Structures are given as C-alpha cells and as structure tokens.
Amino acid sequence: MGASRIVILGAPGAGKGTQAARLSAAHGLAHLSTGDMLRAAVADGTPAGLRAKEFMDAGQLVPDEVVFGVLFERLAEANEGYLLDGFPRNAAQAEELDRQLAEQGAPLELAVVVDVPDERLVARLTGRRVCSSCGNTHHVEFMPPAKEGVCDKCGGELVQRSDDTEAVARDRLEVYHQTTAPLIDYYNARDLLASVDGDGPVERVTQDLVEVLSRDVAEQN
C-alpha cells in the first residue's frame, strides 16, 4: 500500500475508526486505538497496563506517560506498520510521539485527516437510535429500521440516547476544534499531512485513502 506508519485524524463522527479498521484489515497494518490498547494492556497485565489500571480503577484520566508506555508496547509488535487512531490528541502529545519515534529511527510517514463538514457530523452523531428492549442499534441515515421507530431485531421502541443529542454533539465538536484540530497545522508544517473527503460512501472514502497513502510514498521516493 505504501506508507506504513500513519496517524489518522478526524472529528467525532468522521468515520476515522471505521476507515482505520478497513485499511488495517486489507493491508495488514495494526489498528491502534488508544482505548482498545489500554483495555488490552490491562487485560494482559503488561507493565504499562498495570499502571494504567490504577488510574482507570480510580476513575481518573490515564496520564500521557502511561499512555505512551502502552503505545510503545504495541508498536514493538507492529512489524508490518500501524495506523494510530485517536492519538495523539493534541500538539504536546504529537511532539512527544515524534521525539520518541525519532529516537527509534522510525518516524511517522503520514498524517491523514478524514474531513467532514460540521453540519454533516452533527447529523451523523445525532442519528443513532438504540432499542429500549434489546439494545440493538440503528442509524436514521446509515442503517434505518424497516419501520420508523421500531427495532428490526425485536420490535422494541427505538430511542435517542441522552449523549446523542445535538447539544452534546456540538460540545464534542467544539472540544475537537480547540484541542485536536490544531494537529492538522502541526503535521502540515512538517509536510506530513494529507486529506480526504469523508462525506461520502464508506467504500469511496476507503479507496481515496488508499490512493493518498500510495501517492504519498511515491512522492517521497
């Protein structure tokens, strides 16, 4: 495919997790999501995982240095390359990641942003409907039920969760723009940034990502 050490960026609802999973499955790259890595490290009882567990059990945010410990445990296993999803979240984390990767002689090759307009993101984030009986999930746009308001699986009532409201969605996007979006400028200044239009069919976005990743390496060589 080309680039094999990649950060994938995007706002909540942009579909970056879906795209990272598709790319990793198709091209043998490790899909490294911060939350998944932390849970796996805790379950496996790794040294960094045990440290993370102390904070998670106390209901506290896991400090950056512990997250980096978990991350580099996983990077040591990612021989064929990786897609970092959900990390780094801010410029300070990005700078530290670059520093540690440079020490290993394996710097990032690409940061790609899945770009979707805010209004489309709000529609995506507020469109989820959950069955009040069985917990089955639908989406009014991407996975609508056969009958409006009725679960396809059990016939129960579909409801909107309190954390899927427009107010919550806009709050999440505001946090993203304040803390994570500056990473776009950070990676652009280092000539590592590429962008794809994420407002389209999943398959098309995947193909656009594959083309960007392949083109980026061709330009470097």
C-alpha positions in Angstrom: 0.0 0.0 0.0 2.9 2.4 0.7 3.0 4.3 3.9 3.1 2.1 7.0 3.4 4.4 9.9 0.3 6.5 9.8 -1.8 8.8 12.1 -5.4 9.1 11.1 -7.2 12.3 12.2 -10.8 13.4 12.1 -13.6 14.8 14.2 -16.1 12.7 16.2 -18.4 11.1 13.6 -15.9 11.5 10.7 -15.6 7.7 10.4 -11.8 7.5 11.1 -12.2 4.4 13.2 -14.2 2.6 10.5 -11.7 3.6 7.9 -8.7 2.6 10.0 -10.2 -0.8 10.7 -10.9 -1.3 6.9 -7.4 -0.3 5.9 -5.7 -2.3 8.6 -7.7 -5.4 7.7 -7.0 -5.1 4.0 -3.3 -4.2 4.2 -2.0 -6.0 7.4 -1.4 -2.9 9.4 -2.0 -2.8 13.2 -5.0 -0.6 14.0 -4.0 1.1 17.3 -6.9 2.8 19.0 -6.0 4.3 22.4 -9.0 3.0 24.2 -8.6 -0.5 22.8 -4.9 -0.5 23.6 -5.4 0.5 27.2 -8.1 -2.2 27.7 -6.0 -4.9 26.1 -2.9 -3.9 28.1 -4.9 -4.0 31.3 -6.4 -7.4 30.4 -2.9 -8.8 29.5 -1.4 -7.5 32.7 1.5 -5.8 30.9 3.7 -3.4 33.0 2.2 -0.3 31.4 -1.2 -1.9 31.5 -0.9 -2.4 35.3 0.0 1.3 35.7 -2.9 2.3 33.5 -5.3 0.1 35.6 -4.5 2.1 38.7 -5.8 5.3 37.1 -8.7 3.6 35.3 -9.9 1.9 38.5 -9.8 5.3 40.3 -11.9 6.9 37.5 -9.0 9.1 36.5 -7.6 10.0 33.1 -4.6 7.9 32.3 -1.5 10.2 32.2 0.3 10.8 28.9 3.4 9.0 30.1 1.4 5.8 30.8 -0.4 6.0 27.5 2.9 6.3 25.8 4.1 3.2 27.7 1.1 1.2 26.5 1.5 2.6 22.9 5.1 1.6 22.6 4.5 -1.9 24.0 2.1 -2.3 21.0 4.4 -0.6 18.5 7.1 -3.1 19.3 4.7 -5.8 18.0 3.6 -3.9 14.9 6.2 -5.2 12.5 4.2 -4.5 9.3 3.3 -1.0 10.3 0.4 0.7 12.0 -2.5 3.2 11.9 -2.8 5.3 15.0 -6.4 6.2 15.7 -7.4 8.7 18.4 -3.8 9.5 19.3 -2.2 12.0 19.5 -5.0 14.3 20.7 -3.0 17.5 21.0 0.2 19.1 19.8 2.1 18.3 23.0 1.4 14.6 22.5 2.3 14.8 18.8 5.7 16.4 19.7 6.5 13.7 22.3 5.4 11.0 19.8 7.7 12.4 17.2 10.6 12.6 19.6 10.2 9.0 20.8 9.8 7.7 17.2 12.8 9.6 16.1 14.9 8.0 18.8 13.9 4.6 17.4 14.7 5.7 13.8 11.1 5.0 12.7 9.3 8.4 12.3 5.8 8.8 11.1 5.4 8.7 7.4 1.9 10.3 7.0 -0.9 12.0 8.9 -4.2 11.8 7.0 -7.3 13.7 8.0 -10.8 12.4 7.2 -12.6 15.7 6.5 -16.3 16.1 7.0 -18.3 19.4 7.5 -19.5 20.1 11.0 -23.2 20.1 10.0 -22.8 16.6 8.5 -21.0 15.5 11.6 -23.9 16.7 13.8 -26.3 14.7 11.6 -24.2 11.6 11.9 -23.7 11.9 15.7 -27.4 12.6 16.4 -28.8 9.9 14.1 -28.1 6.9 16.2 -31.2 5.1 17.7 -31.0 2.4 20.3 -33.7 -0.2 21.0 -35.0 0.3 24.5 -35.7 -3.5 24.8 -32.7 -5.3 23.3 -30.0 -2.6 22.8 -29.8 -3.1 19.0 -28.5 0.0 17.2 -29.8 1.7 14.1 -29.0 4.9 12.4 -31.6 7.1 10.7 -29.2 7.7 7.7 -26.8 4.8 7.5 -28.8 1.9 9.0 -32.5 2.9 9.1 -35.0 0.4 10.5 -37.6 -1.1 8.2 -40.3 0.7 10.2 -39.6 4.1 11.6 -39.0 4.0 15.4 -39.2 0.2 15.6 -36.3 -2.2 16.1 -35.7 -4.6 13.3 -34.4 -7.2 15.7 -37.1 -7.4 18.4 -39.8 -4.9 17.5 -39.0 -2.7 20.5 -39.1 1.1 20.6 -36.0 2.9 19.2 -34.9 5.9 21.3 -32.2 8.5 21.1 -29.7 8.3 23.9 -29.1 11.4 26.0 -25.4 11.5 24.8 -26.6 11.6 21.1 -28.4 14.9 21.3 -27.4 17.9 19.1 -26.2 19.9 22.2 -23.8 17.1 23.1 -22.7 16.6 19.5 -21.8 20.3 19.2 -19.9 20.2 22.5 -17.8 17.3 21.3 -17.0 19.1 18.1 -16.1 22.3 20.0 -13.6 20.3 22.1 -12.2 18.7 18.9 -11.7 22.1 17.2 -10.0 23.5 20.3 -7.6 20.7 21.1 -7.3 18.2 18.3 -7.8 20.2 15.1 -4.5 22.1 15.7 -2.8 18.8 14.9 -3.7 19.5 11.3 -1.5 22.6 11.3 1.2 20.7 13.2 1.5 17.9 10.7 1.0 20.3 7.7 4.0 22.3 8.9 6.1 19.1 8.8 4.9 18.1 5.3 3.2 15.0 6.6 -0.4 16.0 6.1 -2.9 14.6 3.5 -6.6 15.0 3.5 -9.6 13.0 2.0 -13.2 14.0 1.7 -15.0 11.8 4.3 -18.5 12.9 3.3 -19.4 10.1 1.1 -19.9 6.3 0.8 -17.6 4.3 3.1 -16.1 2.3 0.1 -15.3 5.5 -1.8 -13.6 7.1 1.3 -11.5 3.9 1.7 -10.4 4.0 -1.9 -9.4 7.7 -1.6 -7.4 6.9 1.5 -5.6 4.0 -0.3 -4.7 6.3 -3.2 -3.5 9.1 -0.9 -1.3 6.7 1.1 0.2 5.2 -2.1 0.7 8.6 -3.7 2.4 9.9 -0.6 5.1 7.2 -0.7 5.6 7.5 -4.4 6.3 11.3 -3.9 8.8 10.5 -1.2 10.7 8.1 -3.3 
